[in-house]
Amino acid sequence: MATLAESTCEPCGKNAQPLSLGEAQERLKSLSQWQIVEHDGIMKLSRSFTFRDFASALAFTQRVGDIAEQAGHHPVITTEWGKATVTWWSHAIQGLHLNDFILAARTDEVAE
Ligand SMILES: C[C@H](O)[C@H](O)[C@H]1CNC2=NC(N)=NC(=O)C2=N1
């Protein structure tokens, strides 16, 4: 069976149904260290990663940018000295979709 990171993102149009909090919490079980956060009333998926310096955090930021471009699905990334915070949600539905969990799993892979 394909891992979460290997799963294919589905097109997510405006009419897709966002995951409920319960569904999102169930999906969260397959990701460690990510948390569901709420900003401006929108549920999002967020994790911070630590690095030895700014250059490493910046290189990771670029790798996340690359997987985002490949998938056509984009996060907010905050890059600091020794740290990058990645937040995924689906703008089109103002909430969480399976695609966000797939991209979070791919983010973990490019952090390694
Ligand atoms: C036209 C383009 O595919 C869309 O605007 C994409 C771009 N990246 C996106 N990224 C995210 N996170 N959510 C979206 O709804 C989204 N939509």
The ligand as an SDF file (V2000), in Angstrom:
LIG
                    3D

 17 18  0  0  0  0  0  0  0  0999 V2000
   -4.6820   27.6220   -9.4940 C   0  0  0  0  0  0  0  0  0  0  0  0
   -3.8930   26.9330   -8.4130 C   0  0  0  0  0  0  0  0  0  0  0  0
   -3.7960   25.5580   -8.6530 O   0  0  0  0  0  0  0  0  0  0  0  0
   -4.5370   27.0980   -7.0750 C   0  0  0  0  0  0  0  0  0  0  0  0
   -4.7510   28.4720   -6.7740 O   0  0  0  0  0  0  0  0  0  0  0  0
   -3.7810   26.3880   -5.9800 C   0  0  0  0  0  0  0  0  0  0  0  0
   -2.3840   26.9070   -5.7550 C   0  0  0  0  0  0  0  0  0  0  0  0
   -1.8670   26.4440   -4.4930 N   0  0  0  0  0  0  0  0  0  0  0  0
   -2.6800   26.1780   -3.4670 C   0  0  0  0  0  0  0  0  0  0  0  0
   -2.1800   25.9060   -2.2770 N   0  0  0  0  0  0  0  0  0  0  0  0
   -2.9640   25.6760   -1.2290 C   0  0  0  0  0  0  0  0  0  0  0  0
   -2.4190   25.4110   -0.0380 N   0  0  0  0  0  0  0  0  0  0  0  0
   -4.2860   25.7010   -1.3360 N   0  0  0  0  0  0  0  0  0  0  0  0
   -4.9170   25.9590   -2.5010 C   0  0  0  0  0  0  0  0  0  0  0  0
   -6.1490   25.9850   -2.5540 O   0  0  0  0  0  0  0  0  0  0  0  0
   -4.0910   26.1990   -3.6280 C   0  0  0  0  0  0  0  0  0  0  0  0
   -4.5830   26.4250   -4.8070 N   0  0  0  0  0  0  0  0  0  0  0  0
  1  2  1  0
  2  3  1  0
  2  4  1  0
  4  5  1  0
  4  6  1  0
  6  7  1  0
  6 17  1  0
  7  8  1  0
  8  9  1  0
  9 10  2  0
  9 16  1  0
 10 11  1  0
 11 12  1  0
 11 13  2  0
 13 14  1  0
 14 15  2  0
 14 16  1  0
 16 17  2  0
M  END
$$$$
